[in-house]
Amino acid sequence: MMAATRDALRVAYSRQDIEPMANADSAQQGNGADSLMSEERRMQILQIVRERGRVRVHELSERFSTSAVTIRNDLNELHRRGLLLRSRGGAVHYETANFESSLTERLQTRASEKRRIGAAAAAMVNDGETIILDSGTTTQEIARHLKGKKGLQVITNGVNVAMELLGVQGIQLVIVGGILRADSVSVVGGFAENMLQHLAADRLFLGAAACDPEFGPSTPNLEESLVNQAMVKIAREVVLVVDSTKFTKRSMSRITAFSGIHKVITDRGIAPEIEERLKTSGCEVVLV
């Protein structure tokens, strides 16, 4: 009788051991399936963002028949991985600007926006000021609109900018020395940085290849960013002049944080949530 009781207890204990293990295996399989589904949904969300340029949380929630909280978590995770740019109520397409196109190519890109930005920037310049014009096609547009100013001193590292102002009456031109980069026709290197340390300016007009609102203005070229940083240090006011497409890109070398930018001049194509983020950083935003 006692032996039969011991056998019954042994069977009962064995069942208790097996059932929890089976339940645990099922839970692990369930979690794995959930993770797989989440990752698949995130990849689909990323594809939608790339196709449309931007998405809204409520649209994705309806499309995938899931909660807004789940979609926000998906967008936050994709933002953390650097695959998209999180914005208020959704997300926008994110690009990495790892290469720099030639000056000729950039002259033909967003030309009308650059002309408007250049005119608006030049209108801020007063007679008798000392300004810095960064190298680039947008700052070249600024130079074109400066003709007619009086007693102006212009410091630049852009050969294209210098050629635009060469011989213009009423403008004293200072071009920094150093190594000439062929693609960008800009001057970089230690000589340029050292020379800038001995100068001062009322205002810097700064261009950039990319302007991620969290990372700040950036460029693919490290030497270019170092010269830009030297410019930022000697200017009383820093004005960022870029078209709206730059705000969904990030490049390798950061120039400065947006907390170091006083004004941003861009076109009206900028996303409202990005404009609001810039204002939150303390930037005055001028749309043209």
N, C-alpha and C positions, 0 to 999 in steps of 0.2 A: 504493500500500500504506500509506504513512504517512498519507495523507488518510483512508483507511478507519479506521485506528486512532484518529485524532483524533475522528472522528464517533462511534465507539463509546464513547470516554471521555466525550464531551459528553453522550450519552444517559444514561450511568451516573450522572454528576454530577447531571443533571436529576432523575433518579428519587430520588437521595438527598435533594435539596432538597424535593421534593414530599411524600415519605413522612413525614418528621418534622413538616411542617406539617399534614398530614392527621391524624397522631397527636395533635398539640397541640390541633387543633380538636375531636377526639373527647373528649380529656381535659377541655377547657373545657365542652363540652356535658354531660359526665358530672358535673362539679362543680356545674354549674347545676342539673341534675336532682336531685342529692343535696341541694342547698340548698333547693330547692323542696319536696322530700319532708320535710326536717327542719322547715321552717316550717309545713307542713301538719300534721305530727305535733304540733308545739308548740301550734298553735291548737286541735287536738282535745283535748290534755291540759288546756289552759286551760278549755275548755268542761266537761270532766269535773270539774275542781276547783270550778267555779261551781255545778254541779248537786249535787255530793256534799258540798262544804264542805272535804274533805281527801282526799288520795290518798297511796298508798305506792309507793315505787320498784319493788318486786318485782311489784306488781299491774300497773303500767304496762308493765313489761318483758315480762310475759306477754301482755298485751293487744296490744302493738305488735310482738311477736316480735323484740325487739331487746335489746341488752345493758343491764345496770344502769348501766354507765358512760355510755352514750348518754343514758339517761333522766335521770341526774343532771345531765349537761351541759344538757339541755333545761330542767330545773327551775331550774338556776342562771341560765340566760339569761333565762327568764321573770321570775325574781326580780330580776335586774339591771334589767329594763325596768319594774319596779314593778307587774307584773300579778298576782303571787301572792306569798305569804310562804313562804320556804323553811323547812322544819323538819327535825328529825332523822328520816331514813328516808323523807321525802316532802315534801309541801307542803300549805298550807292556803289557803283562800279569803282574798283581800285586798280590802278596800274602802277607798275614799277618802272621808273625811267632810268634804266641802267646804261643807256647809250645816248650820245649827243649828236643830233643831226647837224649837217653843215649849215653855215650861215645862209647860203643860197636857198636851201630847202625851207629854213625857218622864215625867210623873208616872204615866202609864198603862203605860209600857214597863218590863218586867222588875221589876215592883213587888215581888214576893215576894223576889227576890234582893236588892233594895235594902234591904228591911226587915231581912233577916238581916245584911247588911253593916253597916247602921247600928247594930244592936244590938251586934255584935262590936266595932265601933269605939268606941262609947260605953263599953263595959266596960273599955277601956284607960285611960280618963280617971280621974285621981285627984282627990279634993277639993283645992281650993286651987290647981289648975293654971291656967295661961293657955294657951288653945288658939285656933287659927284654924280656922274652918270656911269653906271655899271656897263660892261660890254653886253651886247645883245641887240636884237632887232626892235624890241619895244622901246628901249632907251634911244635907239637911233631915231625913232619917230619923235621922241621928246626933243632931240637935238634939232630936228627939222623945224620944229615949232618955236624954237628959242630965238630964231633970227629976228632982229628988231629990238631985243633987249639991250640995255645999256649998262656998261660997267660990270659985266658979269664975268666971274671966274669959273671955269668948268674944268674939273679934274676927271680924268677917265683912264681906264685900262683897255678901252675898246678902240682898235684902229679904225673900224668903220664909223664910230662916233666921232673920232678926231677928224677924219676926212670930211664928214658932214659939216663940221664947224671951222674947217681950215680956211683962214683968210676972212672970216666973217667979222665985219666991223662992230666994235663994242663988246666983243667977247675975247677974253684972254684964255688961251687953251693950255692946260697942263696935262701931259700924258706921262704916266708912270713908266719906268724902264724895267726891263727884265726879259723873260723868255717869251717869244711870240708863239702862240698856239695857232696852227694853220687853219684848222676847221672853224674855230670860233673867232679868229683874228683878234684874240684878246691877249694881253700881257699878264703873265703870272710869274711866280717865283719869289725867292727871298729878297731880291732887290726891290721889287714892287711893294712888298709888305713893309720893308724898312723905310722906303720913301714915304709911304702913307702915314707912318708913325710921326713924321715931322710936319704934317699938314693938319688943317682943321677945315670943317665945312659946316654951312648952315643946314644943308639938306642932302640926303643921299636918295637917289632913285635907283632902287634895286630890282633886278630881274631874277628869275629862277626857273629851273627846268621843271621843278615839282614843288607843290605847296600843301602837303598833308597838314590839315589843321592841328593835329596832335604833335607831329614831328617838327613842323616848321618848314620854311623855304629850304630847298636843297638842290644839289647839282651832282651830276655823275663824276665830276672831276675834282679830286681832293685839292689840287693847287689852286683851282679857281675859287673854291670855297674859302680857302685861307686868305686870299686877297679880299674877298667879299667881307670876311670877318674883320679884317683890318679897316675896311671902309666903314663898317657899322660902328666901330669904336670911336672914330673921329668925327662923326656926324651928330649934330644936335637933334636932328629929326630924320627918321628912316621911313621912306615911302616905298612900299612894295608895288611894283607895276607888272601885272601878269594877267593873261586872259583866263577866263573861268575854267577852261579845261585842265589847268594846272592843279586845281584843288583836289582832284581825285588821284593824284600821283605822289609817289615818294621816291626819292633818289638816294644815293649812297651817303653823300656828304652834307650834313646839315650846316646851314649858314648861321642861323640864329633861331631862337624860339619866337613864337608870335607875340610873346610878352615884350620882346625887344623891337617890335614894329609899331610905329605910331599910326600910319595910315595905309590903307590898301585901295588901290585904284584898279578896278576890273570891269568886265562887261556884265550885262544883265542876265547872262546865261548861268550865273552862279546859283547853286541850289540854296533855297531859303534857310535850310538848317545849317549849312556851312557858313552862310553870312552871319547867322545868329551866333555861331560858335566863335567866329572872329571877333565880333563885338564883345562877347563875354571875355575874350582874352585881352580886351582893352584897346582894340584897333578901331579907328574910325574907317568906315567902309564907304567908298565913293563909287557909284555905279554909273557907267556911261554907255 
